[in-house]
Amino acid sequence: MPRRQVILSVAAAALLALAVAGACVTSEAADWRPLPLVAMLLALAVVSDAIAFEIRGLRLSGSFLALVLAMALLGPAPAAAMGAASALVDAFASRRSLDRALVNIATYALFPLLGGLGIEFLVGPDVLGIDRFSFAAVVLLVFMVTNAINFALIATATAFGYLVPMREMLRSFVTALPSEFATGLLTAGIAFTYSETGVGAVGLAAVVIFVFQYLLRTSIAADERGEELEQRTRELASLQVGLLSTVLQTLSMRDAMTARHSAAVARYSREVAVMLGLDEREQDLIHTAALLHDIGKFILPDSVLFADRKLTNEEWEQIKLHPEQGAKLVERIEGYGPVAEIVLHHHERFSGGGYPAGIAGEEIPLGARILSVADTYDVMTSRDSYRRPVSSEEALAELRRVAGTQLDPQVVEVFERMILEKGVAFSHTDEADFEAELAFEKRVAEYARPRLAAA
């Protein structure tokens, strides 16, 4: 047995001895009557422990209700004995190792003893002699306090002996708190009615225990499914966005000019989106669309993609297919429909007559109108463009000239302010600029967030 678990076993044995001694000192003959009540609570504690379960090192059981009733209606010694007995039966049934069995038995002997002593301290030896409302309130208080003590003892032992992170166990404890509190209220209600209905009230406890178990299992299972779904979503995001990243990197190797151009358009487009007051979600959507806007050029043969001559009409028709082909590729990723729409329409004209749909004005998605301006500017100014580059001033003058016909005039105005006032630029010769705009890891994290680009 590892050294930590040996130390844990010794400590648990010492606590168990302390609890047994305390129970012996405080036990009185009257505590063990009426016998039907003792037998019923013991049976409830043992049976509910038989259907207990564990999560992240925490043992969750409905026996708590029976033990708190024993603390309240019998006393500390019977409650401690029932707790130890239920843990002992569970140890044999589940074939626990000695160290784990000792921890559970010691815990289940100690907290009922403390809870029973707490109730006697608060209400005196004649627990049924005070008014029922006060008694029920004390039972609820003791339920929650001993629940916390139980958690502290088990969690500390588990973290020390088995190196289970305390944070994970605390999360399980917090997740279970609503169910625990509801069960505490029901326990207090049973204690409230006991003076009137007697042992019959404990019959209700049996129902409560099974309801408790069901609620607790359901809440914990839902929490685990949420974690599993989150992990799977992130893995799917990594896979699908990774595929796009690979396509972009491959495009970069085949046609570095187009890949760097896409990154430049992405930088300009995000800044324009910021200046237009779009929220972060819209900014990310437009930035992603800009990165992918020319991905459809994969369909083009080298003779067209790298042509240094005037293209034929047939070749131009091939080029005009790239928005549709790119959109088809992008829309295959769940949640990327709006991105695909921007990619599809980034060659529309503001006055109409563009491709592929020939729509005009505000029929064109705003993201596509932004991309169109950024695209036009970078094609004119980048040194690895298909044509001779012009100065920024000349490019801005050309944007102003075609504003209202080819381009959205409002976007052109904002774009010009971005260049002149904010000095935004992109270095086509710096690989770091391309990698910064691609931002693969951030894109995976953002994609994994529920419906980042779905609205």
ROKOLSE-522023 format. One record per residue (C-alpha): chain; x, y, z; residue number from 0. Coordinates in pm, 1 decimal. Example, Ala and Ser with C-alpha at 12.3 -4.5 7.8 and 13.67 -1.06 7.14 Angstrom:
2
cadena | x | y | z | num
A | 1230.0 | -450.0 | 780.0 | 0
A | 1367.0 | -106.0 | 714.0 | 1
//
This chain:
455
cadena | x | y | z | num
A | 0.0 | 0.0 | 0.0 | 0
A | 143.0 | 344.2 | -91.8 | 1
A | 271.2 | 558.2 | 195.1 | 2
A | -4.5 | 819.5 | 157.1 | 3
A | -274.5 | 555.1 | 188.2 | 4
A | -105.2 | 401.2 | 492.6 | 5
A | -108.8 | 742.6 | 661.7 | 6
A | -470.4 | 788.0 | 556.6 | 7
A | -567.3 | 448.5 | 702.3 | 8
A | -402.8 | 527.6 | 1035.9 | 9
A | -578.3 | 866.1 | 1052.0 | 10
A | -915.2 | 709.4 | 962.0 | 11
A | -871.9 | 439.6 | 1227.7 | 12
A | -795.4 | 709.2 | 1487.5 | 13
A | -1108.1 | 905.4 | 1390.3 | 14
A | -1316.5 | 588.6 | 1403.9 | 15
A | -1185.5 | 511.2 | 1753.4 | 16
A | -1269.0 | 867.2 | 1857.1 | 17
A | -1622.8 | 835.7 | 1720.0 | 18
A | -1677.0 | 499.2 | 1892.9 | 19
A | -1553.9 | 640.7 | 2222.7 | 20
A | -1780.1 | 942.5 | 2185.2 | 21
A | -2079.8 | 724.1 | 2108.2 | 22
A | -2012.7 | 505.7 | 2412.2 | 23
A | -1979.6 | 805.2 | 2643.1 | 24
A | -2298.2 | 974.4 | 2520.6 | 25
A | -2514.6 | 663.7 | 2476.0 | 26
A | -2820.4 | 621.2 | 2698.4 | 27
A | -3072.5 | 338.2 | 2707.6 | 28
A | -3354.9 | 573.5 | 2610.7 | 29
A | -3173.7 | 663.6 | 2288.9 | 30
A | -3240.3 | 315.8 | 2149.9 | 31
A | -3617.8 | 332.0 | 2184.2 | 32
A | -3862.2 | 282.9 | 2027.6 | 33
A | -3710.8 | -25.7 | 1865.5 | 34
A | -3933.5 | -9.4 | 1552.5 | 35
A | -3797.6 | 337.8 | 1482.0 | 36
A | -3437.5 | 221.0 | 1530.6 | 37
A | -3492.8 | -77.4 | 1300.1 | 38
A | -3664.8 | 127.9 | 1030.6 | 39
A | -3399.2 | 401.2 | 1022.0 | 40
A | -3119.7 | 143.4 | 1019.3 | 41
A | -3284.2 | -39.3 | 729.1 | 42
A | -3326.5 | 286.7 | 535.6 | 43
A | -2963.3 | 383.0 | 591.0 | 44
A | -2830.1 | 43.0 | 482.2 | 45
A | -3058.6 | 1.5 | 178.3 | 46
A | -2996.1 | 352.0 | 49.6 | 47
A | -2621.1 | 296.0 | 83.5 | 48
A | -2657.9 | -15.4 | -128.4 | 49
A | -2767.4 | 202.6 | -421.0 | 50
A | -2510.6 | 478.4 | -361.1 | 51
A | -2271.1 | 588.8 | -635.7 | 52
A | -1944.3 | 776.5 | -667.0 | 53
A | -1828.8 | 1064.4 | -882.8 | 54
A | -1483.6 | 1221.3 | -881.1 | 55
A | -1401.9 | 1038.5 | -558.7 | 56
A | -1715.6 | 1152.4 | -373.7 | 57
A | -1958.3 | 891.7 | -244.2 | 58
A | -2315.6 | 1012.5 | -282.7 | 59
A | -2589.3 | 834.2 | -88.7 | 60
A | -2948.1 | 889.9 | 23.6 | 61
A | -2866.1 | 741.5 | 362.1 | 62
A | -2798.4 | 1094.9 | 480.4 | 63
A | -3169.8 | 1152.4 | 531.5 | 64
A | -3204.6 | 844.2 | 751.4 | 65
A | -2895.6 | 937.1 | 952.1 | 66
A | -3013.2 | 1294.0 | 1016.6 | 67
A | -3349.0 | 1161.8 | 1132.8 | 68
A | -3160.0 | 928.1 | 1366.3 | 69
A | -2961.1 | 1224.7 | 1500.3 | 70
A | -3283.4 | 1416.9 | 1560.8 | 71
A | -3522.1 | 1146.7 | 1682.4 | 72
A | -3285.1 | 907.5 | 1861.2 | 73
A | -2955.8 | 1071.3 | 1952.2 | 74
A | -2584.2 | 1082.0 | 1868.6 | 75
A | -2495.1 | 722.5 | 1963.2 | 76
A | -2763.8 | 544.6 | 1754.2 | 77
A | -2695.8 | 779.5 | 1460.8 | 78
A | -2320.2 | 705.7 | 1476.2 | 79
A | -2385.9 | 330.8 | 1500.1 | 80
A | -2621.2 | 338.8 | 1200.8 | 81
A | -2374.2 | 540.5 | 996.8 | 82
A | -2089.0 | 302.3 | 1072.2 | 83
A | -2309.9 | -0.5 | 1003.8 | 84
A | -2427.1 | 128.5 | 666.6 | 85
A | -2068.4 | 209.9 | 561.5 | 86
A | -1952.0 | -132.8 | 679.7 | 87
A | -2220.5 | -312.8 | 478.9 | 88
A | -2128.4 | -102.4 | 174.9 | 89
A | -1759.3 | -189.5 | 219.3 | 90
A | -1836.9 | -561.7 | 206.4 | 91
A | -2085.6 | -527.8 | -78.9 | 92
A | -1855.9 | -320.0 | -299.0 | 93
A | -1534.3 | -496.7 | -188.0 | 94
A | -1359.3 | -174.5 | -102.9 | 95
A | -992.5 | -171.4 | -15.9 | 96
A | -911.1 | -147.6 | 354.1 | 97
A | -800.9 | 215.4 | 337.2 | 98
A | -1115.7 | 329.9 | 153.7 | 99
A | -1339.5 | 126.2 | 383.5 | 100
A | -1178.9 | 278.2 | 692.1 | 101
A | -1225.1 | 631.3 | 556.7 | 102
A | -1595.5 | 571.7 | 482.5 | 103
A | -1670.9 | 397.8 | 812.4 | 104
A | -1487.9 | 663.4 | 1015.4 | 105
A | -1666.0 | 943.9 | 830.9 | 106
A | -2007.7 | 782.7 | 863.4 | 107
A | -1951.8 | 729.8 | 1233.8 | 108
A | -1813.9 | 1076.4 | 1305.5 | 109
A | -2050.8 | 1320.0 | 1135.6 | 110
A | -2370.5 | 1156.5 | 1275.8 | 111
A | -2216.7 | 1173.5 | 1622.3 | 112
A | -2136.7 | 1543.0 | 1575.9 | 113
A | -2481.7 | 1612.7 | 1431.2 | 114
A | -2658.9 | 1435.3 | 1716.1 | 115
A | -2455.7 | 1626.9 | 1973.0 | 116
A | -2532.2 | 1948.9 | 1787.4 | 117
A | -2906.2 | 1889.2 | 1803.7 | 118
A | -2890.6 | 1808.4 | 2175.7 | 119
A | -2689.9 | 2126.3 | 2233.1 | 120
A | -2938.6 | 2341.9 | 2044.6 | 121
A | -3269.3 | 2199.3 | 2170.4 | 122
A | -3180.3 | 2008.2 | 2487.4 | 123
A | -3229.0 | 1638.4 | 2572.6 | 124
A | -3607.9 | 1643.9 | 2513.3 | 125
A | -3608.2 | 1713.5 | 2140.3 | 126
A | -3984.1 | 1666.2 | 2112.8 | 127
A | -4052.1 | 1906.5 | 2396.9 | 128
A | -3992.5 | 2223.4 | 2191.3 | 129
A | -4228.0 | 2363.5 | 1929.2 | 130
A | -4228.4 | 2174.2 | 1601.8 | 131
A | -4125.3 | 2469.2 | 1384.2 | 132
A | -3809.1 | 2531.0 | 1587.1 | 133
A | -3729.1 | 2161.3 | 1583.3 | 134
A | -3769.1 | 2142.0 | 1204.8 | 135
A | -3545.0 | 2447.7 | 1159.4 | 136
A | -3272.9 | 2288.9 | 1373.9 | 137
A | -3297.6 | 1964.5 | 1174.8 | 138
A | -3254.3 | 2154.8 | 845.9 | 139
A | -2956.0 | 2345.0 | 985.4 | 140
A | -2790.2 | 2027.9 | 1112.5 | 141
A | -2861.4 | 1852.5 | 780.8 | 142
A | -2670.4 | 2116.7 | 582.9 | 143
A | -2385.8 | 2150.7 | 835.4 | 144
A | -2324.2 | 1777.0 | 865.8 | 145
A | -2348.1 | 1748.8 | 487.7 | 146
A | -2062.2 | 1999.2 | 465.4 | 147
A | -1866.5 | 1810.2 | 732.9 | 148
A | -1915.2 | 1485.5 | 543.0 | 149
A | -1787.3 | 1648.1 | 224.1 | 150
A | -1487.6 | 1803.4 | 400.1 | 151
A | -1381.0 | 1472.6 | 554.1 | 152
A | -1423.4 | 1262.7 | 238.6 | 153
A | -1278.8 | 1524.7 | 2.9 | 154
A | -973.8 | 1586.7 | 220.0 | 155
A | -903.7 | 1215.6 | 248.8 | 156
A | -954.2 | 1158.9 | -124.8 | 157
A | -735.5 | 1451.7 | -224.9 | 158
A | -454.5 | 1342.4 | 9.4 | 159
A | -468.4 | 967.5 | -38.8 | 160
A | -566.4 | 936.7 | -403.3 | 161
A | -462.6 | 1275.0 | -546.8 | 162
A | -808.0 | 1356.2 | -683.4 | 163
A | -820.7 | 1734.3 | -748.7 | 164
A | -1018.7 | 1912.6 | -478.1 | 165
A | -1163.6 | 2145.7 | -739.4 | 166
A | -1334.6 | 1857.9 | -920.9 | 167
A | -1487.0 | 1724.2 | -599.6 | 168
A | -1602.6 | 2071.8 | -497.3 | 169
A | -1774.7 | 2109.6 | -831.6 | 170
A | -1965.3 | 1784.7 | -773.7 | 171
A | -2060.6 | 1904.1 | -425.6 | 172
A | -2191.6 | 2235.7 | -557.5 | 173
A | -2381.0 | 2058.7 | -838.2 | 174
A | -2554.6 | 1838.5 | -580.0 | 175
A | -2640.7 | 2124.5 | -340.1 | 176
A | -2990.4 | 2201.4 | -479.5 | 177
A | -3090.3 | 1835.9 | -441.6 | 178
A | -2928.8 | 1822.2 | -98.0 | 179
A | -3116.3 | 2131.6 | 18.3 | 180
A | -3446.3 | 1995.1 | -111.8 | 181
A | -3382.4 | 1670.8 | 74.7 | 182
A | -3294.3 | 1871.0 | 385.6 | 183
A | -3631.1 | 2044.7 | 366.8 | 184
A | -3807.4 | 1712.2 | 334.9 | 185
A | -3611.3 | 1571.8 | 627.4 | 186
A | -3712.2 | 1872.0 | 836.5 | 187
A | -4072.8 | 1815.3 | 729.1 | 188
A | -4063.8 | 1454.8 | 845.4 | 189
A | -3916.8 | 1565.0 | 1180.2 | 190
A | -4193.1 | 1826.1 | 1201.5 | 191
A | -4470.1 | 1565.9 | 1160.2 | 192
A | -4310.6 | 1292.9 | 1373.2 | 193
A | -4465.4 | 1412.1 | 1698.8 | 194
A | -4810.0 | 1374.1 | 1540.2 | 195
A | -4770.5 | 1066.8 | 1318.6 | 196
A | -4495.2 | 872.9 | 1497.9 | 197
A | -4306.6 | 595.9 | 1319.6 | 198
A | -4541.2 | 622.5 | 1022.6 | 199
A | -4366.6 | 945.4 | 923.8 | 200
A | -4047.7 | 749.4 | 863.6 | 201
A | -4228.8 | 557.0 | 590.8 | 202
A | -4231.5 | 882.0 | 401.5 | 203
A | -3855.5 | 895.4 | 447.7 | 204
A | -3818.8 | 583.3 | 234.1 | 205
A | -3992.4 | 756.8 | -56.0 | 206
A | -3786.8 | 1070.8 | -2.0 | 207
A | -3461.1 | 875.6 | -11.7 | 208
A | -3537.2 | 722.1 | -348.8 | 209
A | -3653.1 | 1055.1 | -487.7 | 210
A | -3329.3 | 1205.2 | -357.2 | 211
A | -3121.9 | 935.2 | -527.2 | 212
A | -3302.8 | 988.4 | -853.9 | 213
A | -3264.0 | 1367.7 | -848.9 | 214
A | -2898.6 | 1345.3 | -755.3 | 215
A | -2816.1 | 1089.1 | -1022.6 | 216
A | -3000.9 | 1296.4 | -1280.3 | 217
A | -2826.6 | 1624.9 | -1195.2 | 218
A | -2479.9 | 1467.0 | -1185.4 | 219
A | -2540.1 | 1271.4 | -1506.3 | 220
A | -2654.2 | 1590.7 | -1681.2 | 221
A | -2339.7 | 1768.4 | -1563.3 | 222
A | -2119.5 | 1486.8 | -1693.3 | 223
A | -2300.8 | 1480.0 | -2027.5 | 224
A | -2244.9 | 1853.7 | -2055.7 | 225
A | -1871.3 | 1809.3 | -1998.7 | 226
A | -1855.2 | 1523.1 | -2247.3 | 227
A | -2047.9 | 1724.3 | -2507.5 | 228
A | -1818.6 | 2022.5 | -2454.3 | 229
A | -1512.5 | 1801.7 | -2504.4 | 230
A | -1654.9 | 1640.1 | -2815.7 | 231
A | -1754.6 | 1978.6 | -2955.2 | 232
A | -1400.8 | 2104.8 | -2903.9 | 233
A | -1258.1 | 1794.3 | -3071.8 | 234
A | -1496.1 | 1838.4 | -3365.1 | 235
A | -1402.1 | 2205.1 | -3384.1 | 236
A | -1034.8 | 2117.5 | -3389.3 | 237
A | -1092.4 | 1862.9 | -3664.0 | 238
A | -1311.7 | 2074.7 | -3889.1 | 239
A | -1138.8 | 2408.1 | -3841.5 | 240
A | -809.7 | 2220.9 | -3865.2 | 241
A | -914.0 | 2098.0 | -4208.1 | 242
A | -979.4 | 2455.5 | -4317.8 | 243
A | -648.4 | 2561.6 | -4171.3 | 244
A | -478.0 | 2285.8 | -4366.3 | 245
A | -651.5 | 2398.5 | -4683.4 | 246
A | -534.1 | 2756.1 | -4625.1 | 247
A | -180.0 | 2642.0 | -4552.7 | 248
A | -187.1 | 2423.9 | -4862.6 | 249
A | -317.2 | 2716.7 | -5066.3 | 250
A | -31.2 | 2919.1 | -4921.7 | 251
A | 218.7 | 2664.1 | -5050.8 | 252
A | 51.5 | 2646.0 | -5391.3 | 253
A | -24.0 | 3015.5 | -5422.2 | 254
A | 136.0 | 3221.1 | -5145.1 | 255
A | 10.8 | 3540.4 | -5308.4 | 256
A | -356.3 | 3444.2 | -5271.8 | 257
A | -311.4 | 3315.5 | -4916.8 | 258
A | -137.0 | 3632.0 | -4798.4 | 259
A | -393.9 | 3841.4 | -4980.1 | 260
A | -670.6 | 3663.3 | -4787.0 | 261
A | -495.1 | 3732.7 | -4457.5 | 262
A | -458.3 | 4101.3 | -4548.6 | 263
A | -826.6 | 4127.6 | -4640.5 | 264
A | -910.4 | 3964.2 | -4306.8 | 265
A | -710.0 | 4224.1 | -4112.6 | 266
A | -864.4 | 4518.5 | -4297.7 | 267
A | -1215.8 | 4374.4 | -4275.9 | 268
A | -1204.1 | 4320.6 | -3900.0 | 269
A | -1087.2 | 4677.9 | -3840.7 | 270
A | -1368.4 | 4814.9 | -4057.8 | 271
A | -1618.5 | 4597.4 | -3868.6 | 272
A | -1487.0 | 4742.0 | -3541.4 | 273
A | -1520.7 | 5098.9 | -3668.6 | 274
A | -1875.1 | 5028.2 | -3787.1 | 275
A | -1964.8 | 4928.4 | -3431.6 | 276
A | -2033.3 | 4561.0 | -3502.5 | 277
A | -2016.1 | 4330.3 | -3202.2 | 278
A | -1728.6 | 4087.9 | -3148.1 | 279
A | -1926.1 | 3796.5 | -3283.9 | 280
A | -1988.0 | 3976.0 | -3613.4 | 281
A | -1624.1 | 4085.3 | -3626.9 | 282
A | -1509.0 | 3724.4 | -3592.8 | 283
A | -1755.7 | 3609.6 | -3854.9 | 284
A | -1636.6 | 3868.7 | -4108.2 | 285
A | -1270.0 | 3802.3 | -4026.8 | 286
A | -1321.2 | 3429.3 | -4086.1 | 287
A | -1506.0 | 3490.5 | -4412.3 | 288
A | -1223.9 | 3714.1 | -4531.0 | 289
A | -965.4 | 3444.3 | -4461.1 | 290
A | -1171.2 | 3198.4 | -4664.8 | 291
A | -1308.1 | 3423.2 | -4936.2 | 292
A | -1073.1 | 3296.5 | -5209.1 | 293
A | -1058.1 | 2934.1 | -5097.2 | 294
A | -1265.3 | 2838.7 | -5400.1 | 295
A | -963.5 | 2913.2 | -5620.6 | 296
A | -849.0 | 2560.8 | -5545.3 | 297
A | -1059.9 | 2455.4 | -5843.2 | 298
A | -854.6 | 2667.5 | -6083.2 | 299
A | -581.7 | 2501.9 | -6289.1 | 300
A | -230.8 | 2648.4 | -6267.8 | 301
A | -265.0 | 2775.9 | -6622.8 | 302
A | -542.8 | 3009.7 | -6504.8 | 303
A | -431.2 | 3079.4 | -6147.2 | 304
A | -79.6 | 3186.8 | -6248.0 | 305
A | -159.3 | 3325.6 | -6590.4 | 306
A | 53.6 | 3628.7 | -6689.2 | 307
A | -156.1 | 3695.2 | -6999.0 | 308
A | -503.6 | 3812.7 | -7082.4 | 309
A | -754.0 | 3545.2 | -6988.8 | 310
A | -1001.5 | 3403.0 | -7237.4 | 311
A | -1374.9 | 3436.0 | -7181.6 | 312
A | -1391.7 | 3069.5 | -7084.8 | 313
A | -1115.2 | 3116.4 | -6827.6 | 314
A | -1293.0 | 3417.3 | -6679.9 | 315
A | -1604.7 | 3206.8 | -6638.7 | 316
A | -1393.4 | 2957.0 | -6444.8 | 317
A | -1263.8 | 3232.3 | -6214.9 | 318
A | -1616.7 | 3359.1 | -6155.4 | 319
A | -1706.2 | 3017.5 | -6011.1 | 320
A | -1468.7 | 3050.9 | -5713.5 | 321
A | -1716.4 | 3231.8 | -5479.2 | 322
A | -1973.2 | 2954.1 | -5524.1 | 323
A | -1717.5 | 2677.4 | -5489.5 | 324
A | -1568.4 | 2840.3 | -5179.0 | 325
A | -1912.7 | 2885.7 | -5021.1 | 326
A | -1998.3 | 2518.9 | -5083.1 | 327
A | -1680.5 | 2413.8 | -4906.1 | 328
A | -1729.9 | 2646.0 | -4608.1 | 329
A | -2098.8 | 2571.3 | -4553.0 | 330
A | -2015.6 | 2205.7 | -4488.9 | 331
A | -1891.8 | 2309.4 | -4144.6 | 332
A | -2175.4 | 2325.9 | -3894.5 | 333
A | -2245.8 | 2683.1 | -3786.1 | 334
A | -2051.8 | 2840.5 | -4074.4 | 335
A | -2357.3 | 2917.2 | -4291.2 | 336
A | -2329.3 | 3297.9 | -4248.3 | 337
A | -1958.0 | 3277.0 | -4331.1 | 338
A | -2040.5 | 3087.3 | -4648.9 | 339
A | -2297.5 | 3355.1 | -4742.0 | 340
A | -2034.1 | 3628.8 | -4719.7 | 341
A | -1788.6 | 3420.7 | -4923.6 | 342
A | -2060.1 | 3363.5 | -5185.4 | 343
A | -2136.1 | 3734.3 | -5236.5 | 344
A | -1799.4 | 3909.0 | -5205.6 | 345
A | -1791.9 | 3980.3 | -5582.5 | 346
A | -2136.0 | 4141.3 | -5605.0 | 347
A | -2152.7 | 4507.0 | -5714.2 | 348
A | -2326.7 | 4768.1 | -5498.8 | 349
A | -2523.5 | 4892.0 | -5801.5 | 350
A | -2598.4 | 4537.3 | -5918.8 | 351
A | -2463.4 | 4325.4 | -6198.1 | 352
A | -2192.5 | 4144.0 | -6001.9 | 353
A | -2163.9 | 3770.5 | -5958.7 | 354
A | -2287.6 | 3512.2 | -5880.6 | 355
A | -2637.4 | 3645.0 | -5784.6 | 356
A | -2636.6 | 3997.5 | -5931.5 | 357
A | -2793.3 | 4144.6 | -5614.6 | 358
A | -2744.1 | 4510.4 | -5517.2 | 359
A | -2730.9 | 4753.7 | -5225.4 | 360
A | -2828.2 | 4622.9 | -4884.3 | 361
A | -2934.7 | 4292.1 | -5037.3 | 362
A | -2564.4 | 4214.8 | -5030.7 | 363
A | -2459.8 | 4100.4 | -4681.7 | 364
A | -2271.4 | 4374.6 | -4495.7 | 365
A | -1977.2 | 4140.2 | -4443.1 | 366
A | -1952.0 | 4083.9 | -4817.9 | 367
A | -1961.1 | 4460.7 | -4882.4 | 368
A | -1678.3 | 4509.4 | -4634.8 | 369
A | -1475.0 | 4229.2 | -4792.9 | 370
A | -1526.9 | 4375.8 | -5137.1 | 371
A | -1368.3 | 4707.9 | -5036.4 | 372
A | -1078.9 | 4543.7 | -4851.8 | 373
A | -1026.7 | 4300.0 | -5140.5 | 374
A | -1015.3 | 4576.8 | -5399.9 | 375
A | -771.5 | 4787.2 | -5196.3 | 376
A | -528.2 | 4502.2 | -5127.4 | 377
A | -527.8 | 4384.1 | -5489.5 | 378
A | -428.8 | 4735.1 | -5595.9 | 379
A | -159.8 | 4796.5 | -5332.6 | 380
A | 14.8 | 4464.3 | -5262.5 | 381
A | 347.3 | 4403.7 | -5432.6 | 382
A | 268.2 | 4038.9 | -5499.6 | 383
A | -53.0 | 4129.2 | -5678.7 | 384
A | -142.6 | 4017.6 | -6031.3 | 385
A | -93.8 | 4373.5 | -6146.3 | 386
A | 152.3 | 4657.3 | -6086.0 | 387
A | 91.7 | 4791.5 | -5734.9 | 388
A | -16.3 | 5150.6 | -5680.2 | 389
A | 29.9 | 5376.6 | -5377.9 | 390
A | -217.9 | 5381.4 | -5091.9 | 391
A | -329.1 | 5732.2 | -5193.8 | 392
A | -399.3 | 5620.1 | -5551.9 | 393
A | -587.2 | 5311.8 | -5429.0 | 394
A | -803.6 | 5521.1 | -5195.6 | 395
A | -881.1 | 5759.6 | -5479.5 | 396
A | -993.1 | 5464.7 | -5692.3 | 397
A | -1214.5 | 5338.1 | -5408.7 | 398
A | -1380.7 | 5679.8 | -5387.8 | 399
A | -1431.0 | 5679.4 | -5765.2 | 400
A | -1619.6 | 5347.9 | -5768.8 | 401
A | -1811.2 | 5412.9 | -5443.7 | 402
A | -2182.4 | 5382.6 | -5513.1 | 403
A | -2134.0 | 5167.2 | -5823.8 | 404
A | -1894.9 | 4882.8 | -5747.5 | 405
A | -1854.1 | 4943.7 | -5374.7 | 406
A | -2068.3 | 5050.2 | -5075.9 | 407
A | -1993.1 | 5424.1 | -5024.1 | 408
A | -2038.5 | 5407.9 | -4644.7 | 409
A | -1789.2 | 5121.2 | -4616.8 | 410
A | -1545.3 | 5304.8 | -4844.2 | 411
A | -1562.0 | 5611.4 | -4619.9 | 412
A | -1491.2 | 5405.7 | -4306.7 | 413
A | -1214.8 | 5212.1 | -4484.1 | 414
A | -1040.0 | 5534.6 | -4584.8 | 415
A | -1051.9 | 5663.8 | -4226.3 | 416
A | -908.4 | 5331.8 | -4107.9 | 417
A | -609.1 | 5361.5 | -4339.5 | 418
A | -543.9 | 5733.1 | -4284.9 | 419
A | -625.1 | 5767.7 | -3914.4 | 420
A | -542.4 | 5426.3 | -3769.5 | 421
A | -258.6 | 5337.3 | -4005.7 | 422
A | -370.1 | 4975.2 | -4042.3 | 423
A | -142.6 | 4779.7 | -4276.6 | 424
A | -43.3 | 4427.2 | -4368.4 | 425
A | 305.0 | 4306.2 | -4460.9 | 426
A | 284.6 | 4055.2 | -4743.5 | 427
A | 649.1 | 3965.9 | -4694.3 | 428
A | 615.1 | 3886.6 | -4322.2 | 429
A | 505.8 | 3528.1 | -4249.5 | 430
A | 418.4 | 3630.6 | -3894.7 | 431
A | 140.6 | 3856.2 | -4024.0 | 432
A | -13.3 | 3562.7 | -4211.2 | 433
A | 5.9 | 3332.0 | -3907.4 | 434
A | -137.6 | 3601.2 | -3679.0 | 435
A | -446.6 | 3640.0 | -3895.9 | 436
A | -491.7 | 3264.8 | -3930.4 | 437
A | -488.9 | 3224.8 | -3546.0 | 438
A | -572.7 | 2855.2 | -3557.4 | 439
A | -590.0 | 2788.1 | -3182.0 | 440
A | -814.7 | 3087.5 | -3114.7 | 441
A | -1037.0 | 2990.4 | -3405.9 | 442
A | -1085.3 | 2640.8 | -3264.2 | 443
A | -1178.9 | 2780.9 | -2922.3 | 444
A | -1422.2 | 3030.7 | -3073.2 | 445
A | -1578.0 | 2772.8 | -3303.7 | 446
A | -1633.4 | 2541.7 | -3007.4 | 447
A | -1844.6 | 2805.5 | -2833.4 | 448
A | -2214.0 | 2732.4 | -2903.6 | 449
A | -2325.8 | 2877.9 | -3235.2 | 450
A | -2055.1 | 3141.0 | -3270.9 | 451
A | -2143.3 | 3194.0 | -3635.1 | 452
A | -2496.2 | 3060.1 | -3640.3 | 453
A | -2695.2 | 3381.6 | -3628.6 | 454
//
